[in-house]
Amino acid sequence: MAEDWREVAKKVRNWGRWGKDDELGTLNFITPDKVKQAASLVKKGKIFPLGVDFNSGGPQGGHGTRRNPIHVMTVDGGDANGALAMLGVPSPHAQELGHIFQAGPMRYNDDWIMMPLQAATQWDALSHVYYDGQMYNGFPASAVTSTGASKLSIDKMDKKGVATRAILLDVARHRKLDHVPPSTPIQPAELDEVAASEKVTIEAGDVVLVRTGWWPVFLAKRDGLAWAMGSPGLSWKCAEWLWKKQAAAVACDNVAVECIPGDLPEVTLAFHLLCIRDMGMMLGEMWNFEQLATDCAEDKQYAVHLVAQPIKFTGAVGSPLNPIALK
């Protein structure tokens, strides 16, 4: 099986397809005509946020390399409405601002967020995973250091952006279930079945959105570890399916897009490696499709205009976001 995975990796590898210096990968499939096509899908003026909440109650827990976001107020009404707070800071800049605020009626509140960039709804950058010492397009793993990624970082995506047509493949609804059973791999043939039942065709430059119904499971039980380790999701074999479709990206409502545990035990997160490292395809994780899925089931329109721009964190290997679908 591991040998089969290596053969698929060679087949789907997009290295050099868009030049030896390319850092965008499959986002190159999003052309100006694709953006215009996506915009033409907006008929009803309806907006569907696809992001989950960023707060202390998320699926990451309070320990480990990833933790739930920590939100702290740095200035609030208890700090003499901000003015006296700055007067107490031994900084000429703060002192000057403090006097200005003290002189007039203006008061303010301010806050910070401390969090892993992949704590909740997010994109994996092309520098996120690698194997055999190389990342996408042959860039060396050493291009990512403690100062950040000098190649394939999430801020490079700004050259193209993520605004295109997206297709929701509602696997859970197709199975007539609230959610796909735990740790169930979704195979390429089923994706074809869902697309046929929805009367949609995946085209070059589309983002594929796969609904397993798994996010509401977390909301119901709030057990982040069990939720993550029992995630249904895409089989590693779906990587070649996406490659053939020339998809721009893929996103899911689970923790890793792919099934956990994976259906290729010899290779951890094989789908990640094939998509990100070999194909140059970003993965969107922990998206919430519930509201959108209900509307799609009602009007039978599963193609949407997706806007899902990452935040330009220089040198970062992922980015939080609040993607929106428009119909």
GUZANU-303187 format. One line per field, with one value per residue (C-alpha): residue number from 0; residue in three letters; chain; x, y, z. Coordinates in steps of 0.1 Angstrom, whole numbers, plus 5000, padded with zeros to 4 digits. Each point is the difference from the previous one (the first is absolute). Layout:
REM residues N
i	NUM; ...
aa	ALA; ...
ch	A; ...
xx	X; ...
yy	Y; ...
zz	Z; ...
//
This chain:
REM residues 327
i	0; 1; 2; 3; 4; 5; 6; 7; 8; 9; 10; 11; 12; 13; 14; 15; 16; 17; 18; 19; 20; 21; 22; 23; 24; 25; 26; 27; 28; 29; 30; 31; 32; 33; 34; 35; 36; 37; 38; 39; 40; 41; 42; 43; 44; 45; 46; 47; 48; 49; 50; 51; 52; 53; 54; 55; 56; 57; 58; 59; 60; 61; 62; 63; 64; 65; 66; 67; 68; 69; 70; 71; 72; 73; 74; 75; 76; 77; 78; 79; 80; 81; 82; 83; 84; 85; 86; 87; 88; 89; 90; 91; 92; 93; 94; 95; 96; 97; 98; 99; 100; 101; 102; 103; 104; 105; 106; 107; 108; 109; 110; 111; 112; 113; 114; 115; 116; 117; 118; 119; 120; 121; 122; 123; 124; 125; 126; 127; 128; 129; 130; 131; 132; 133; 134; 135; 136; 137; 138; 139; 140; 141; 142; 143; 144; 145; 146; 147; 148; 149; 150; 151; 152; 153; 154; 155; 156; 157; 158; 159; 160; 161; 162; 163; 164; 165; 166; 167; 168; 169; 170; 171; 172; 173; 174; 175; 176; 177; 178; 179; 180; 181; 182; 183; 184; 185; 186; 187; 188; 189; 190; 191; 192; 193; 194; 195; 196; 197; 198; 199; 200; 201; 202; 203; 204; 205; 206; 207; 208; 209; 210; 211; 212; 213; 214; 215; 216; 217; 218; 219; 220; 221; 222; 223; 224; 225; 226; 227; 228; 229; 230; 231; 232; 233; 234; 235; 236; 237; 238; 239; 240; 241; 242; 243; 244; 245; 246; 247; 248; 249; 250; 251; 252; 253; 254; 255; 256; 257; 258; 259; 260; 261; 262; 263; 264; 265; 266; 267; 268; 269; 270; 271; 272; 273; 274; 275; 276; 277; 278; 279; 280; 281; 282; 283; 284; 285; 286; 287; 288; 289; 290; 291; 292; 293; 294; 295; 296; 297; 298; 299; 300; 301; 302; 303; 304; 305; 306; 307; 308; 309; 310; 311; 312; 313; 314; 315; 316; 317; 318; 319; 320; 321; 322; 323; 324; 325; 326
aa	MET; ALA; GLU; ASP; TRP; ARG; GLU; VAL; ALA; LYS; LYS; VAL; ARG; ASN; TRP; GLY; ARG; TRP; GLY; LYS; ASP; ASP; GLU; LEU; GLY; THR; LEU; ASN; PHE; ILE; THR; PRO; ASP; LYS; VAL; LYS; GLN; ALA; ALA; SER; LEU; VAL; LYS; LYS; GLY; LYS; ILE; PHE; PRO; LEU; GLY; VAL; ASP; PHE; ASN; SER; GLY; GLY; PRO; GLN; GLY; GLY; HIS; GLY; THR; ARG; ARG; ASN; PRO; ILE; HIS; VAL; MET; THR; VAL; ASP; GLY; GLY; ASP; ALA; ASN; GLY; ALA; LEU; ALA; MET; LEU; GLY; VAL; PRO; SER; PRO; HIS; ALA; GLN; GLU; LEU; GLY; HIS; ILE; PHE; GLN; ALA; GLY; PRO; MET; ARG; TYR; ASN; ASP; ASP; TRP; ILE; MET; MET; PRO; LEU; GLN; ALA; ALA; THR; GLN; TRP; ASP; ALA; LEU; SER; HIS; VAL; TYR; TYR; ASP; GLY; GLN; MET; TYR; ASN; GLY; PHE; PRO; ALA; SER; ALA; VAL; THR; SER; THR; GLY; ALA; SER; LYS; LEU; SER; ILE; ASP; LYS; MET; ASP; LYS; LYS; GLY; VAL; ALA; THR; ARG; ALA; ILE; LEU; LEU; ASP; VAL; ALA; ARG; HIS; ARG; LYS; LEU; ASP; HIS; VAL; PRO; PRO; SER; THR; PRO; ILE; GLN; PRO; ALA; GLU; LEU; ASP; GLU; VAL; ALA; ALA; SER; GLU; LYS; VAL; THR; ILE; GLU; ALA; GLY; ASP; VAL; VAL; LEU; VAL; ARG; THR; GLY; TRP; TRP; PRO; VAL; PHE; LEU; ALA; LYS; ARG; ASP; GLY; LEU; ALA; TRP; ALA; MET; GLY; SER; PRO; GLY; LEU; SER; TRP; LYS; CYS; ALA; GLU; TRP; LEU; TRP; LYS; LYS; GLN; ALA; ALA; ALA; VAL; ALA; CYS; ASP; ASN; VAL; ALA; VAL; GLU; CYS; ILE; PRO; GLY; ASP; LEU; PRO; GLU; VAL; THR; LEU; ALA; PHE; HIS; LEU; LEU; CYS; ILE; ARG; ASP; MET; GLY; MET; MET; LEU; GLY; GLU; MET; TRP; ASN; PHE; GLU; GLN; LEU; ALA; THR; ASP; CYS; ALA; GLU; ASP; LYS; GLN; TYR; ALA; VAL; HIS; LEU; VAL; ALA; GLN; PRO; ILE; LYS; PHE; THR; GLY; ALA; VAL; GLY; SER; PRO; LEU; ASN; PRO; ILE; ALA; LEU; LYS
ch	A; A; A; A; A; A; A; A; A; A; A; A; A; A; A; A; A; A; A; A; A; A; A; A; A; A; A; A; A; A; A; A; A; A; A; A; A; A; A; A; A; A; A; A; A; A; A; A; A; A; A; A; A; A; A; A; A; A; A; A; A; A; A; A; A; A; A; A; A; A; A; A; A; A; A; A; A; A; A; A; A; A; A; A; A; A; A; A; A; A; A; A; A; A; A; A; A; A; A; A; A; A; A; A; A; A; A; A; A; A; A; A; A; A; A; A; A; A; A; A; A; A; A; A; A; A; A; A; A; A; A; A; A; A; A; A; A; A; A; A; A; A; A; A; A; A; A; A; A; A; A; A; A; A; A; A; A; A; A; A; A; A; A; A; A; A; A; A; A; A; A; A; A; A; A; A; A; A; A; A; A; A; A; A; A; A; A; A; A; A; A; A; A; A; A; A; A; A; A; A; A; A; A; A; A; A; A; A; A; A; A; A; A; A; A; A; A; A; A; A; A; A; A; A; A; A; A; A; A; A; A; A; A; A; A; A; A; A; A; A; A; A; A; A; A; A; A; A; A; A; A; A; A; A; A; A; A; A; A; A; A; A; A; A; A; A; A; A; A; A; A; A; A; A; A; A; A; A; A; A; A; A; A; A; A; A; A; A; A; A; A; A; A; A; A; A; A; A; A; A; A; A; A; A; A; A; A; A; A; A; A; A; A; A; A; A; A; A; A; A; A; A; A; A; A; A; A
xx	5000; 5028; 5015; 4966; 5000; 5035; 4988; 4970; 5023; 5021; 4968; 4984; 5032; 4996; 5036; 5011; 4965; 4998; 5038; 5028; 4994; 4962; 4987; 4963; 4994; 4964; 4988; 5014; 4969; 4980; 4999; 4984; 4972; 4996; 4995; 4974; 4982; 4999; 4986; 4972; 4987; 4988; 4963; 4983; 5024; 5003; 5032; 5010; 5029; 5019; 5024; 4996; 5004; 5035; 4999; 5011; 4973; 5014; 5012; 5037; 4999; 5024; 5032; 5022; 5016; 4966; 4977; 4967; 5002; 5006; 4982; 5011; 4990; 5029; 4979; 4964; 4976; 5017; 5032; 4986; 4986; 5035; 5013; 5016; 5012; 5024; 5010; 5014; 5022; 5036; 5001; 5001; 4976; 4975; 5003; 4992; 4970; 4988; 4999; 4982; 4973; 4997; 4994; 4969; 4969; 5014; 5006; 5008; 5004; 5028; 5008; 5024; 4996; 5027; 4995; 5015; 4993; 4983; 4978; 4966; 4988; 5032; 5021; 5031; 5027; 5022; 5028; 4980; 5011; 5028; 5019; 5033; 5014; 4980; 4969; 4978; 5019; 5032; 5006; 5022; 4985; 5028; 4981; 4979; 5019; 4993; 4995; 4973; 4996; 5021; 4982; 4964; 4988; 4963; 5005; 5012; 4964; 4991; 5015; 4970; 4974; 4972; 4969; 4985; 4971; 4996; 4979; 4985; 5000; 4976; 5011; 4981; 4967; 5006; 5003; 4968; 5020; 5006; 5037; 5023; 5009; 5032; 5033; 4983; 5020; 4982; 5011; 5002; 4971; 4977; 5011; 4989; 4967; 4993; 5009; 4977; 4971; 5005; 5003; 5033; 5033; 5034; 5019; 5035; 5005; 4971; 5005; 4984; 4981; 4993; 4973; 5002; 4978; 5028; 5002; 4966; 5013; 5026; 4975; 4978; 5026; 5029; 5025; 5028; 5022; 4973; 4987; 5034; 5011; 4967; 4996; 4985; 5015; 5015; 5020; 5036; 4988; 4979; 5033; 5002; 4963; 5006; 5031; 4980; 4973; 5026; 4984; 5015; 4996; 4979; 4984; 4981; 4981; 5023; 5035; 5022; 4979; 5011; 4987; 5016; 5013; 5009; 4993; 5038; 5015; 5035; 5000; 4987; 4978; 5007; 4974; 5017; 5033; 4985; 4980; 5022; 5035; 4995; 4971; 5004; 4964; 4990; 4977; 4972; 4992; 4972; 4975; 4963; 4977; 4968; 4981; 5013; 4991; 4964; 4996; 5015; 4977; 4970; 5009; 5020; 5029; 5033; 5023; 5009; 5023; 5026; 5022; 5026; 5030; 5027; 5015; 5034; 5021; 5035; 5018; 4971; 4992; 4962; 4974; 4967; 4971; 4962; 4992; 4966; 4979; 4977; 4969
yy	5000; 5024; 4993; 5008; 5034; 5008; 4992; 5023; 5027; 4999; 5002; 5030; 5020; 5034; 5011; 5023; 5001; 5037; 5007; 4990; 5031; 4995; 5003; 5000; 4964; 4992; 5035; 5006; 4983; 5031; 5022; 5033; 4982; 4977; 5030; 5015; 4966; 4999; 5035; 4992; 4974; 5026; 5002; 5004; 5022; 4975; 4997; 4969; 5002; 4967; 5007; 4986; 5020; 5009; 4997; 4980; 4974; 4988; 4965; 5005; 4998; 5018; 4980; 4988; 5017; 5015; 5016; 5018; 5038; 5021; 5034; 5027; 5036; 5024; 5031; 5001; 5021; 4990; 5017; 5035; 4995; 4998; 5035; 4994; 4966; 5016; 5027; 4972; 4985; 5012; 5008; 5034; 4988; 4986; 5031; 5023; 4979; 4998; 5038; 5004; 4975; 5016; 5033; 4990; 4977; 4972; 4967; 4966; 4963; 4978; 4963; 4973; 4964; 4974; 4969; 4974; 5011; 4966; 4999; 5001; 5007; 5004; 4993; 4978; 5018; 4981; 5001; 4982; 4964; 4983; 4967; 4988; 5035; 5018; 5021; 5008; 5008; 4986; 5028; 4987; 4994; 5022; 5030; 5000; 5011; 5014; 5034; 4986; 4986; 5018; 4979; 4989; 5021; 5009; 5036; 4990; 4990; 5037; 5000; 4980; 5001; 4975; 5013; 4974; 4976; 4974; 4968; 4986; 4962; 4991; 4964; 4998; 5011; 4976; 4972; 5013; 5003; 5029; 4992; 4975; 4973; 5005; 4992; 4992; 5006; 5016; 4985; 5017; 4980; 5014; 5036; 4992; 4987; 5031; 5023; 4981; 5001; 5037; 5005; 5018; 4996; 5008; 5023; 5013; 5027; 4989; 4996; 4968; 5002; 4967; 4998; 4970; 5016; 4996; 5035; 4998; 4969; 5021; 5026; 4974; 4982; 5026; 4971; 5013; 4970; 4974; 5023; 5003; 4964; 4987; 5023; 4986; 5015; 4995; 4969; 5006; 4987; 5032; 5020; 4985; 5008; 5036; 5001; 4987; 5026; 5028; 5013; 5032; 4988; 4978; 5007; 4979; 5003; 4978; 5004; 4989; 4996; 4964; 4971; 4994; 4974; 4999; 4971; 4996; 4991; 4999; 5038; 5025; 5027; 4986; 5023; 5030; 4990; 4993; 5032; 5026; 4987; 4983; 5018; 5034; 5001; 5018; 4982; 5018; 4985; 5005; 5018; 5001; 4991; 4995; 5032; 4999; 4963; 5006; 5027; 4979; 4972; 5023; 5017; 4972; 5024; 4986; 5023; 5032; 5030; 4994; 5027; 4985; 5023; 4991; 5026; 5012; 4988; 5003; 4967; 4980; 4964; 5005; 5026; 5004; 5013; 5005; 4989; 5010; 4984; 5022; 4990
zz	5000; 5008; 4966; 4984; 5018; 4986; 4965; 5005; 5013; 4968; 4979; 5017; 5005; 4986; 5004; 4972; 4985; 5005; 5000; 5024; 5022; 5004; 5036; 4992; 4989; 4990; 5006; 4966; 4987; 5011; 4969; 4994; 4981; 5030; 5023; 4977; 4998; 5038; 5003; 4975; 5025; 5024; 4993; 5034; 5018; 5028; 5021; 5019; 5025; 5000; 5029; 5036; 5032; 5012; 5038; 5030; 4994; 4967; 4991; 5008; 5038; 5023; 4995; 4971; 4970; 4992; 5025; 4999; 4996; 5030; 5000; 5024; 5004; 5001; 5006; 5012; 5020; 5033; 4988; 5004; 4965; 4985; 5005; 5035; 4989; 4976; 5024; 5022; 4972; 5001; 4963; 4984; 4973; 5025; 5022; 4971; 4989; 5036; 5004; 4967; 5011; 5034; 4985; 4981; 5002; 4978; 5018; 4986; 5006; 4987; 5000; 4989; 4987; 5006; 4980; 4976; 4964; 4994; 5031; 4982; 4965; 4979; 4969; 5001; 4980; 4976; 5025; 5027; 4993; 4981; 4997; 4987; 5009; 4973; 4998; 4970; 4968; 5014; 5025; 5028; 5035; 5013; 4984; 5032; 5031; 5034; 4983; 4977; 4965; 4973; 4974; 4996; 5029; 5003; 4991; 4965; 4993; 4997; 4965; 4989; 5027; 5007; 4982; 4977; 4994; 5027; 5000; 5031; 5000; 5028; 5008; 5033; 4984; 4970; 5026; 5017; 5032; 5025; 4996; 4984; 5025; 5020; 4983; 4967; 4969; 4971; 4967; 4966; 4986; 5027; 4991; 4964; 5013; 5021; 4971; 4977; 5024; 5005; 4962; 5003; 4982; 5015; 4977; 4999; 5026; 5022; 5038; 5012; 5032; 5017; 5027; 5023; 5027; 5025; 5013; 5018; 5017; 5018; 5009; 5016; 5021; 5003; 5002; 4977; 5002; 4992; 4973; 4983; 5004; 4987; 4970; 4968; 4969; 4966; 4992; 4989; 4966; 4996; 4993; 4965; 4995; 5008; 4978; 4971; 5006; 5001; 5032; 5015; 5036; 5023; 5034; 5025; 5032; 5020; 5015; 4971; 4969; 4998; 5021; 5034; 5005; 4963; 4977; 4993; 5034; 4986; 4992; 5025; 4984; 4965; 4985; 5014; 4985; 4966; 4998; 5017; 4992; 4967; 4984; 5016; 5012; 5032; 5024; 5019; 5034; 5026; 4977; 5009; 4971; 5019; 4990; 4964; 4997; 5011; 4974; 4973; 5008; 4997; 4967; 4985; 4992; 5012; 4981; 5019; 4998; 5027; 5014; 5024; 5002; 5026; 5023; 4988; 5029; 4986; 5000; 5016; 4990; 5005; 5005; 5019; 4979; 4999; 4964; 4985; 4973; 4980; 4980
//
